[in-house]
Amino acid sequence: MRFENSLSFARSLDKQDPLRKFQSQFHIPKIKGKKSLYLCGNSLGLQPRNVKSYLLEELHDWATLGVEGHIHGKRPWLYYHHLTKKSLAKLVGAKPSEVVAMNQLTVNLHLMLTTFYRPTSSRFKILAEAGAFSSDQYALESQIKLHNLDPQRSLVELSPRPGEFALRTEDILAAIEKHGDELALVLFGAVQYYSGQFFDVSSISAAARKVGANVGFDLAHAIGNVPLSLHKDGVDFAVWCSYKYLNSGPGSVAGAFVHDRHAENFELPRMAGWWGHREANRFEMKKGFQAMDGVDGWQISNFPVLTGAAHLAALSQFDGAGIKPLRTKSLKLTGYLHYLLRLIDATGKQFTIITPEDPASRGCQLSLLMKQKGRAVFQAISRKGVIADWREPNVIRIAPVPLYNSFEDVYRFTEIFARALC
């Protein structure tokens, strides 16, 4: 669509926005008594207003029922992990049996690597993006070392071409083919946390399967941000956190996906725990682990109900909005932000947008590589009420989230940003 550089145009887009009602369903932080421009949902999502009521209900059941809340609570704690399945399945393009809320992201990644990274003398390499988020790097290195292998030889990391900031899909596919006979696993973040690039999950998955490698994705910056089709794309596993775009609170319960072609393969090695044991006889306390069908069989410990309640409340917002309408608005929001930023510095002397220009290859984040006084600019916009994200050494990440950000937010941010550059 044709954008205009005016507050009235931004407000006209907001009036036409079918999702505008959702902004009022979130608590927006204030700075010096005024509502902030919160553009940091890629780091921590805002608190939905219904979280408090969900938590109070669980606290009430705990206070009045004690241990009986496991069976007789409003939402029986014993089966709490079932409650989020339908919502999560819609967000990642999966069957409910393929998704589960559990643990934390890196814990889940280690659990999945235990199962799906099984190196042999001939097939032992992991292909990943260079500059992946630190926890993924640490997990991969430690898993390789657990198999008494050398990360220098076993971990293949891909970087963008010289002078570029995003990985080309053809280069990823070429690397998969090149290392195919030695490749045990392909692991990418579906959306790269630093650049904001949205990788071609379908093509990467197909290429990995073609050479006989397992394929997994870290969805920390993808779930709730971009549409996904994990089941259709044949992804073996995926993991995610819930405190970014899913708005479930700091450190809230994370999640995992395992494709249902593995659902009844009980020979797959895994780290076992009692909550992954068959539900019908879990409390018999007998020796001999019997995994539940599907991803539920990878659970370790009982469900964290209080963070799970916040998670359930937050997911209800996505049930109301729908990921397709959210994606439609996200493309417009980020497109408008891109348009306004290019007007500010058309020659690229002060900053470069390192997020792919193609809307299909990005989520709702634009990363600005600052070429001069980047930290000072970030501090200046922070003083003016912008809550954004600084990433070393010189990137400002801006994320207009379609659930609670408006086109006016985007316009006012660029006004503040332009003044800070002067």
C-alpha positions as CSV (number, residue, x, y, z in Angstrom):
1,M,0.0,0.0,0.0
2,R,1.0,3.7,-0.4
3,F,2.2,5.1,2.9
4,E,2.2,8.8,3.9
5,N,4.5,10.6,6.4
6,S,1.9,12.2,8.6
7,L,0.3,11.7,12.0
8,S,-3.2,11.9,10.4
9,F,-2.4,9.1,8.0
10,A,-1.1,6.9,10.9
11,R,-4.3,7.6,12.8
12,S,-6.4,6.7,9.8
13,L,-4.7,3.3,9.6
14,D,-5.4,2.8,13.3
15,K,-9.1,3.6,12.7
16,Q,-9.2,0.9,10.0
17,D,-7.4,-1.7,12.2
18,P,-9.7,-4.6,13.1
19,L,-7.3,-5.5,15.9
20,R,-7.2,-2.1,17.6
21,K,-9.3,-3.2,20.5
22,F,-6.5,-5.5,21.7
23,Q,-4.2,-2.6,22.8
24,S,-6.5,-1.8,25.7
25,Q,-6.2,-5.4,26.9
26,F,-2.6,-4.9,27.9
27,H,-0.8,-2.9,30.6
28,I,1.5,-0.4,28.9
29,P,4.3,0.9,31.1
30,K,4.5,4.6,31.9
31,I,7.6,6.8,32.0
32,K,7.4,10.0,34.0
33,G,3.7,9.6,34.2
34,K,3.1,9.2,30.5
35,K,2.4,6.0,28.5
36,S,5.6,4.8,26.9
37,L,6.2,3.8,23.3
38,Y,6.8,0.1,24.1
39,L,8.6,-1.4,21.1
40,C,10.3,-4.2,22.9
41,G,7.9,-7.2,22.7
42,N,10.7,-9.2,21.0
43,S,12.5,-9.1,24.4
44,L,9.6,-9.2,26.9
45,G,5.9,-9.0,25.9
46,L,3.5,-6.8,27.8
47,Q,1.2,-8.1,30.6
48,P,-2.3,-8.9,29.4
49,R,-4.9,-7.5,31.7
50,N,-6.6,-10.9,32.2
51,V,-3.5,-12.5,33.7
52,K,-4.4,-11.2,37.2
53,S,-7.8,-12.9,37.2
54,Y,-6.3,-16.2,36.0
55,L,-3.6,-16.1,38.7
56,L,-6.1,-15.2,41.4
57,E,-8.2,-18.2,40.5
58,E,-5.3,-20.5,41.0
59,L,-4.3,-18.8,44.2
60,H,-7.9,-19.2,45.4
61,D,-7.9,-22.9,44.6
62,W,-4.6,-23.4,46.3
63,A,-5.8,-21.6,49.4
64,T,-9.2,-23.3,49.7
65,L,-8.4,-26.8,48.3
66,G,-4.7,-27.4,49.0
67,V,-3.6,-30.6,47.3
68,E,-7.1,-31.3,46.2
69,G,-6.7,-28.6,43.6
70,H,-4.9,-31.2,41.5
71,I,-8.3,-32.8,40.9
72,H,-11.0,-30.4,42.0
73,G,-9.7,-27.0,41.0
74,K,-11.4,-24.9,38.4
75,R,-8.7,-26.0,36.1
76,P,-7.4,-29.2,37.6
77,W,-3.6,-29.0,38.0
78,L,-3.0,-32.6,37.2
79,Y,-4.0,-32.0,33.6
80,Y,-2.9,-28.4,33.2
81,H,-0.5,-29.0,30.3
82,H,-3.5,-30.1,28.2
83,L,-5.1,-26.7,28.4
84,T,-2.7,-24.8,26.1
85,K,-2.4,-27.5,23.4
86,K,-5.1,-26.2,21.0
87,S,-3.8,-22.6,21.2
88,L,-0.2,-23.6,20.7
89,A,-1.0,-25.9,17.9
90,K,-2.7,-23.1,15.9
91,L,0.3,-20.8,16.5
92,V,2.9,-23.3,15.2
93,G,0.9,-25.2,12.6
94,A,0.7,-28.5,14.4
95,K,-1.6,-31.1,15.9
96,P,-2.4,-30.7,19.6
97,S,-0.7,-34.0,20.3
98,E,2.5,-32.5,18.8
99,V,2.9,-29.5,21.2
100,V,3.3,-29.2,24.9
101,A,4.0,-26.4,27.4
102,M,6.9,-27.4,29.7
103,N,10.2,-26.4,31.3
104,Q,12.3,-23.5,29.8
105,L,13.6,-23.1,26.3
106,T,17.2,-24.2,26.7
107,V,16.1,-27.2,28.9
108,N,13.8,-28.2,26.2
109,L,16.5,-27.8,23.6
110,H,18.8,-30.1,25.5
111,L,16.0,-32.7,25.8
112,M,15.4,-32.6,22.1
113,L,19.1,-32.7,21.3
114,T,19.4,-35.8,23.5
115,T,16.9,-37.5,21.2
116,F,17.6,-36.0,17.8
117,Y,21.3,-35.5,17.8
118,R,22.7,-39.0,17.7
119,P,26.1,-38.7,15.9
120,T,27.8,-41.7,14.3
121,S,31.4,-42.0,13.1
122,S,30.3,-40.9,9.6
123,R,27.3,-38.7,10.3
124,F,28.1,-36.3,13.2
125,K,27.9,-32.7,12.0
126,I,25.4,-30.0,13.1
127,L,24.6,-27.2,10.7
128,A,23.5,-23.9,12.3
129,E,23.6,-20.1,11.8
130,A,26.7,-18.2,12.9
131,G,25.8,-15.8,15.7
132,A,22.9,-17.8,17.0
133,F,21.5,-16.8,20.3
134,S,24.0,-17.6,23.1
135,S,21.9,-20.3,24.8
136,D,21.7,-22.2,21.5
137,Q,25.4,-21.9,20.9
138,Y,26.2,-23.2,24.5
139,A,23.7,-26.1,24.1
140,L,25.1,-27.2,20.8
141,E,28.7,-27.1,22.0
142,S,28.0,-29.0,25.2
143,Q,25.9,-31.6,23.4
144,I,28.8,-32.2,20.9
145,K,31.2,-32.5,23.8
146,L,29.0,-35.0,25.6
147,H,29.5,-37.3,22.6
148,N,33.3,-36.8,23.0
149,L,33.4,-34.8,19.7
150,D,35.2,-31.6,18.8
151,P,32.9,-28.6,18.2
152,Q,35.5,-27.1,15.8
153,R,35.0,-30.1,13.5
154,S,31.4,-31.0,14.3
155,L,29.6,-27.6,14.3
156,V,29.2,-26.0,10.9
157,E,28.2,-22.3,11.3
158,L,26.9,-20.3,8.3
159,S,27.4,-16.6,8.0
160,P,26.0,-14.1,5.4
161,R,28.0,-13.2,2.4
162,P,30.5,-10.4,2.8
163,G,28.7,-7.1,2.9
164,E,25.4,-8.7,3.6
165,F,23.4,-9.1,6.9
166,A,21.0,-12.0,6.1
167,L,21.7,-15.5,5.1
168,R,20.5,-16.4,1.6
169,T,18.3,-19.4,1.4
170,E,20.3,-20.8,-1.5
171,D,23.4,-20.7,0.6
172,I,21.8,-22.6,3.4
173,L,20.5,-25.3,1.0
174,A,23.9,-25.5,-0.7
175,A,25.6,-26.1,2.7
176,I,23.1,-28.8,3.6
177,E,23.8,-30.5,0.3
178,K,27.6,-30.1,0.7
179,H,27.7,-31.6,4.2
180,G,24.8,-34.0,3.6
181,D,26.6,-37.3,4.1
182,E,28.1,-36.1,7.4
183,L,25.1,-34.1,8.6
184,A,23.3,-35.4,11.7
185,L,21.2,-32.3,12.5
186,V,20.2,-28.9,11.1
187,L,19.2,-26.4,13.7
188,F,18.2,-22.8,13.1
189,G,16.3,-20.1,14.9
190,A,13.2,-19.6,12.7
191,V,13.6,-15.9,13.2
192,Q,17.1,-14.7,13.8
193,Y,17.1,-12.7,17.1
194,Y,19.7,-10.1,16.0
195,S,18.9,-9.3,12.4
196,G,15.2,-10.3,12.5
197,Q,15.5,-12.5,9.4
198,F,12.6,-15.1,9.0
199,F,14.2,-18.2,7.6
200,D,12.5,-20.4,5.0
201,V,11.5,-23.2,7.4
202,S,9.9,-25.3,4.7
203,S,12.8,-25.3,2.3
204,I,15.4,-25.9,5.0
205,S,13.4,-28.8,6.4
206,A,12.9,-30.4,3.0
207,A,16.6,-30.1,2.2
208,A,17.6,-31.6,5.6
209,R,15.3,-34.6,5.2
210,K,16.6,-35.2,1.7
211,V,20.1,-35.8,3.0
212,G,18.9,-37.9,5.9
213,A,19.5,-35.3,8.7
214,N,17.1,-34.4,11.5
215,V,15.9,-30.8,11.6
216,G,14.9,-28.6,14.5
217,F,14.1,-24.9,15.1
218,D,14.3,-22.5,18.0
219,L,11.1,-20.5,17.8
220,A,11.9,-18.0,20.5
221,H,11.4,-15.0,18.1
222,A,9.0,-16.7,15.8
223,I,6.0,-18.1,17.8
224,G,3.3,-15.5,18.0
225,N,5.2,-13.4,15.5
226,V,5.1,-15.2,12.2
227,P,2.9,-18.0,10.7
228,L,4.4,-21.4,11.0
229,S,3.5,-24.9,9.6
230,L,5.7,-27.2,11.5
231,H,3.7,-30.4,10.8
232,K,3.2,-29.7,7.1
233,D,6.9,-28.8,6.7
234,G,8.0,-32.0,8.4
235,V,10.1,-30.4,11.1
236,D,11.3,-33.0,13.6
237,F,11.3,-30.8,16.6
238,A,11.0,-27.2,17.8
239,V,11.4,-25.4,21.1
240,W,10.4,-21.9,22.3
241,C,9.9,-19.6,25.2
242,S,6.7,-17.8,26.0
243,Y,7.8,-14.4,27.5
244,K,8.5,-12.6,24.2
245,Y,5.7,-12.4,21.6
246,L,3.5,-14.8,23.6
247,N,3.3,-12.2,26.5
248,S,3.2,-14.9,29.2
249,G,5.5,-13.2,31.7
250,P,9.2,-13.2,32.6
251,G,10.6,-16.7,32.8
252,S,7.2,-18.2,32.1
253,V,6.8,-21.9,31.0
254,A,8.2,-22.7,27.6
255,G,7.2,-25.3,25.0
256,A,8.2,-27.9,22.5
257,F,7.0,-29.6,19.3
258,V,7.8,-33.1,18.2
259,H,6.4,-34.3,14.8
260,D,3.8,-37.1,15.2
261,R,5.8,-39.4,13.0
262,H,7.9,-39.9,16.2
263,A,4.8,-40.2,18.4
264,E,4.9,-44.0,18.9
265,N,8.6,-44.5,18.5
266,F,9.3,-45.4,22.1
267,E,12.8,-46.6,21.2
268,L,14.0,-43.0,20.7
269,P,16.5,-42.1,23.4
270,R,15.3,-39.4,25.8
271,M,15.7,-38.0,29.2
272,A,12.9,-39.5,31.2
273,G,10.8,-38.0,34.1
274,W,7.6,-39.0,35.8
275,W,5.4,-36.4,34.1
276,G,6.3,-38.0,30.7
277,H,5.3,-41.4,32.0
278,R,1.9,-42.7,30.9
279,E,-0.8,-40.6,32.7
280,A,-3.1,-43.6,33.5
281,N,-0.5,-45.3,35.8
282,R,1.9,-42.5,36.6
283,F,1.1,-42.6,40.3
284,E,1.7,-46.3,40.7
285,M,5.3,-45.4,41.2
286,K,6.6,-48.6,39.5
287,K,10.0,-49.0,38.0
288,G,10.3,-48.9,34.2
289,F,9.5,-45.7,32.3
290,Q,6.6,-45.9,29.8
291,A,6.5,-42.8,27.7
292,M,3.3,-41.1,26.8
293,D,2.4,-40.8,23.1
294,G,3.6,-37.8,21.3
295,V,5.6,-34.9,22.7
296,D,4.0,-35.4,26.1
297,G,6.4,-38.3,26.5
298,W,9.3,-35.8,26.7
299,Q,7.9,-34.1,29.8
300,I,10.1,-34.3,32.9
301,S,8.4,-32.7,35.9
302,N,4.9,-31.7,36.9
303,F,3.5,-28.5,35.4
304,P,4.3,-25.1,36.9
305,V,0.7,-23.9,37.4
306,L,1.2,-20.3,38.4
307,T,3.3,-19.4,35.3
308,G,1.0,-21.7,33.3
309,A,-2.0,-19.7,34.3
310,A,-0.4,-16.5,33.0
311,H,0.5,-18.4,29.8
312,L,-3.1,-19.6,29.4
313,A,-4.4,-16.1,29.9
314,A,-2.0,-14.7,27.3
315,L,-2.8,-17.4,24.8
316,S,-6.5,-16.4,25.0
317,Q,-5.5,-13.1,23.3
318,F,-4.2,-15.0,20.3
319,D,-7.3,-17.2,20.2
320,G,-9.3,-13.9,19.9
321,A,-7.1,-12.2,17.4
322,G,-5.9,-15.1,15.2
323,I,-2.3,-15.5,13.8
324,K,-3.4,-14.6,10.2
325,P,-4.9,-11.2,11.0
326,L,-2.0,-10.5,13.3
327,R,0.4,-11.3,10.4
328,T,-1.5,-9.0,8.1
329,K,-1.3,-6.1,10.5
330,S,2.3,-6.9,11.3
331,L,3.3,-6.6,7.7
332,K,1.7,-3.2,7.5
333,L,3.2,-2.0,10.8
334,T,6.7,-3.0,9.9
335,G,6.2,-1.8,6.3
336,Y,5.2,1.6,7.6
337,L,8.2,1.7,10.0
338,H,10.5,0.8,7.1
339,Y,9.1,3.5,4.9
340,L,9.4,6.2,7.6
341,L,13.0,5.2,8.5
342,R,14.1,5.3,4.9
343,L,12.8,8.9,4.7
344,I,14.9,9.8,7.8
345,D,18.2,8.6,6.3
346,A,17.7,7.8,2.6
347,T,21.5,7.7,2.0
348,G,22.3,5.3,4.8
349,K,24.9,7.5,6.4
350,Q,23.7,7.2,9.9
351,F,22.2,3.7,10.1
352,T,21.4,0.7,8.0
353,I,18.3,-1.5,8.3
354,I,19.9,-5.0,8.5
355,T,16.6,-6.8,8.6
356,P,15.6,-8.2,5.1
357,E,13.7,-5.7,3.0
358,D,11.4,-8.4,1.7
359,P,8.4,-8.4,4.1
360,A,8.0,-12.2,3.8
361,S,11.5,-12.7,5.1
362,R,11.0,-10.8,8.4
363,G,8.7,-10.7,11.4
364,C,7.7,-7.5,13.2
365,Q,11.2,-6.5,14.1
366,L,13.5,-4.1,12.3
367,S,17.2,-4.0,13.4
368,L,19.0,-0.7,12.9
369,L,22.8,-1.0,12.6
370,M,24.0,2.4,13.9
371,K,27.0,3.9,12.1
372,Q,27.7,6.7,14.5
373,K,26.8,7.5,18.1
374,G,24.5,4.5,18.4
375,R,24.5,4.3,22.2
376,A,23.9,8.0,22.5
377,V,20.9,7.8,20.2
378,F,19.5,4.9,22.1
379,Q,19.8,6.7,25.4
380,A,18.2,9.8,23.8
381,I,15.1,7.9,22.6
382,S,14.9,6.1,26.0
383,R,14.8,9.5,27.8
384,K,11.9,10.5,25.5
385,G,9.8,7.5,26.5
386,V,10.7,4.8,24.0
387,I,11.3,1.4,25.4
388,A,13.3,-0.5,22.7
389,D,16.3,-2.9,22.8
390,W,20.1,-2.2,22.4
391,R,22.2,-5.1,21.2
392,E,26.0,-5.0,21.3
393,P,28.0,-3.7,19.6
394,N,25.8,-1.2,17.7
395,V,22.2,-2.4,16.9
396,I,18.9,-0.9,18.0
397,R,16.0,-3.4,17.7
398,I,12.5,-2.0,17.2
399,A,9.5,-4.3,17.3
400,P,6.0,-3.0,16.7
401,V,3.9,-5.9,18.0
402,P,0.5,-6.1,16.2
403,L,-1.4,-7.1,19.4
404,Y,-0.7,-3.9,21.2
405,N,1.2,-1.5,19.1
406,S,-0.4,1.1,16.8
407,F,0.5,2.9,13.6
408,E,0.6,6.1,15.7
409,D,3.2,4.4,17.9
410,V,5.4,3.8,14.8
411,Y,5.0,7.4,13.6
412,R,5.8,8.9,17.0
413,F,8.8,6.7,17.4
414,T,10.3,7.8,14.1
415,E,9.7,11.4,15.1
416,I,11.7,10.9,18.3
417,F,14.4,8.8,16.5
418,A,14.9,11.5,13.9
419,R,15.4,14.2,16.5
420,A,17.9,12.0,18.4
421,L,20.0,11.6,15.2
422,C,20.5,15.4,14.9
